[in-house]
Amino acid sequence: MEAVEYRRLCRLIDQASPHGRAAREQFSNAVIAKVYFWSNFCVRSVQWACDPRNWPEQLREELIGDLPSQPTMSRRMRSLGVLQLIERMQVMLAQALQDNAVVKAMDSKPLVVGNYSKDRQAKRGRAAGERARGYKLHVISCGKAFVHWTLMPMNCNDQVGAAMLLPRLRGWGYVTADNGYDANAVYQQAWQANHQLVAPPRPSNAGVRDVRRNTSQRIRSLDLCANPLGHCGLGEGFGGWLQRQREQLERNFGNATMCGLYAPPPWVRTPHRVAAWAAAKIIQCMLRQVEIARLTV
């Protein structure tokens, strides 16, 4: 079963990287990505994946051939060509999984590292009702797809991650989130990206319609979340329906966790390694959802 799933990953890599290796390169970007995804898929270090003894011989000869060394992998995984290849894989999967491009959801997921880690960029902050040390994955999803994401230290507020993600949105629509994003600045950033943010109000802002305190976009979110037609005997309104769409993002996080997107292993430290590891887990999760839905990438 593992070999079947890894072959699917390799086919996706070949689709996203149709060109061969560049001049003066011993290994193509596709080979570097295949070796990295093998280490990520087997939950082992990159150095482990560079050893031919850790590969099924038929699988290695069929898909890769000669293996690069660990220093080559470390250098090439930070190159622009490999990073663009991984990004193209994410875009291809996200386009196949998006079912309603109008409604999106935004949230964050903590990635906890040990308290005695030597990673200086891993900061201490809030993580799902507790304080922990590590990083935080900020995500905008659409249906079962992780459309945009970024990685930040644990001590960064969710609104900082929203400021980096919202300008990437295209088109128009709605973005649902929890009350941690209920701030005038976040509503303005969503509006500048042609999207209306819908978030439950914080206790201090519930029912406040003062234009000196709240922007028009924030007041509109208050109206949507309050269900103005409730007094007519109608049940859930449009705002309540939008909020229920956010449940899909929680399921997406659960599926990604089952694919290994939780605490980074001990050999994954510093932001660029954690980001590459998270990207590989997200791609594995979305590829599995594509196979379940029997979609075509």
N, C-alpha and C positions, 0 to 999 in steps of 0.2 A: 504493500500500500504506500509506503514512504517513497519507494522508487517511482511509482506512478505519479504521485503528487510532485516530486522533484522534476520529472520529465515535463510536466505541465509548466512549471516555472521556467525551465530552460526554453520551451517553445515560446513563451511570452518574451523572454530575453532576446531570442533571435528575431522576433517580430519587431521589437522596439529598437534593435541594433542591427539593421540589415547590412551595414558596411563592415568590411574587414578591418584589420589592424592598420594603424597609420604608419607612416615611415618612421624608422628607428624604434619601433615598438615590437618587442618580442611576443607580447600577448595582446590580443584585442580586448576592447572594453567588455565584450560579451563574456570572454573567458574569465576575466577578473570578477564580473558580477556572478557568474555561475559558481565559482569557488567560494565567494563570500556567502551566497545563499545556501550553499551546502553546509558551511559551518553554522550559519544561523538556523537552518532547518534541523540540524542534528544537535543544537544547543551545545556547541563546542567552540573553542577559540579558532581564530583564523590560522594560527600556527598549526593547530591540529589538522585543519583541512588541507594544508600544504604538504602533508605527508602522504605519499601514495598508498601506504599500508592501511590508511583509514578510509579508503574508497573501495567499493565493489569494482573489481578490475574491468568487467564488461561495461559498467556504467561510465567509468572514467574514460575508457578508450572511445566509447561511442559519442560522448558529449563534449569532452574537453581535450584529451590528449595529454601533453606535457603540462605539469603543474608549475605555477610561478612560486617563487620563494616568499617567505613571510615579509622581508623588507620591501619586495616589489609590491605585494598586496597592500602594505601599509601606505606606500607612496601613491599607488594608483587609485586607492579608494578615496583619496582626497582630490583627485584630478577632476577637471570640469567635465570631461567626456563621460566618465563613469557616473558622476552625480546627475548629469542630464539623462543618462540612460535609465537610472532608477526613477527619475521624475516622469519620464515618458511612460514607464510601466504603470505608475500610479494613475496617470491621466487616462490611459487606455482602459484600465479597470473601472475607474470612476465613471467614465462615459457609458460603460456597459451596464452599470448598476443604478444610475440615476433614474428614478421613476417619476418624480415630480420636481422639476427644477425650480418651481416657484417657492416652495416651503423648505427651509433649511433649519438646522439646529446647531447650537454652539454650546460647548462645555469644555471642561478640562479633566485630565486624568493624571493622578500622581504616579511617578515612577521613583520608588523609594530605593535608596542605597544604604549601606551600613553606616552606623554612626562613627566608625573608626576608619572610614574610607579616606584615602589621601587625595581624593579629587577635590581641588579647591573651588571649582565652579559649582559643586553640588551644595546648595544652601539649605538651611532649615526653614521650614514654613508650614502652613496649614495643609493637611492632606486628609480629606474625607473624615472630618470630625476629630482629628488628632494632629499633633505636630510631629513632623518627620523630616528627614534630610534627603535631598535628591533633586529631581527635576519634575517638571510638570508639562504634560503634553496638551496643548490647546488645539481644539479641533472644530471645524465646521463640516457638518455632514449633510448629505442630501439623500434621503432614502437609506439604502444600505452602503452607500459610498462615503469614504473619507475624502472630501473634496479638497479642503485646505487644512494644513496643520503647521504648527511651529513648536519648537522646544524652548523652554525657558527654565531658569532656576526655580526651585520650589517657593522661594520667598516673594516671587513676583505676583502681583495681584492679577486676577482673571481679566480685569479691564485692560491691563497692559497687553495681554495676549490678544484680546479683541481688537485693540488698536492696530495690531500687525496683520490680523486676518481679514477684517472687514473690507479694507481697500482692495483686496484681491477679488472680491465678488464681481460677477458680470451679470448683465441683464437686470431684472427687477424681481421683487418678491418679498417674502417675510422671513425673518430670522427669529426663532424662539430660543429662549435661554432662561436660566433661573434668576432669582432676585439678586445674585451677586453681580449681575451685569446692569442692574437698574441704576443708571447714572446718566446725567444729561450728555456728557461727552460721548458715551457709547451710542446713545440714540442719534446724535449728530453724525457720528462716523458711519453708522448704518444708513442714514438718510443720504449722505453724500455718495454712497455706493448704490443708490436707488433701491434700498430695502428698508422695510419697517421692522424695527426690533420690537418683539412682544415678550415682555418679561414681567412676572408678578412683582408688585411694588414691595419695597421694603416696609417694615412696620412704621417707620418714621415718615413714609411718603404715601401711605395708603389713603386714597381719597383726596389728596392735595391737588387742587386744580388752579393754584395760583401761578399765573404766567410769569411772575417774577422769580419763581423758584424752579418751575418745570418748563421745558421746551414743549412746543406743540406736538412733537413726535412722542414725547413721554406721556403727555396727557392722552393722546390717542391710544397708547398702550394701556393706560389706566382704564379707559372706556372699554377696550376689548376684553380685558381680564375681568371686568366687573359684571359682564353679561347684562347689558342694559335692557334686554327684553325679558329678563327673569320675572319681572312683576306682571307680565302678561300671561304667565303660566307656561311659557316655553322653557325647555330644558337648556341644554348646553348651547351656547352661542358660537359664533365664528372664532372668537378668541379662545374659548375652551377647546374647540377642535384643534386650533393651532398648537395649544399647549400639549395636547395629547400626542401630536406628531413627534414631540421631543422624546417620547418613550423609545422610538426607534434608535436614537443615538445611544441610549442606555443599553439596548440590545447589541448595538454595534460594539460598544466597549466590552460587553460580556463575551461576544464572539472573538474579539481580538485578544482578550485575556486567555481564552481557551487555546489560542494559537501561540501563547507565550508572551503577550505584551503586558507584563506586570513588572516586578522588580528586575532591573538589568542584572545579568550575571556578573561575577566579580571581575571578569576580564573586559567588561564594557564600562569604561570610565572616560571622562572628559566629554564636552558637548558634541564634538563631531562624531565620536564613536557611538554615543547614545543615540544621536539622530539617525545614523546609518542603520543601527540595530532596530530602532523603532520603525523606520521606513520598510525594512525587510519584513517585520512582523505585520505591518499594515497591508503590505502587498500579499502576503500569504493569506491573511484573513479575507481580503476582497476576492482573491482568486478562488478561494473555497466557496464563497457566496456565489460567484459566477458559475462554478461547476454545479452547485446545488440547484440554481435556477435554470441551468442548461442554456446559458446565454453564450453569445459569440463575441469574442474580444476583437 
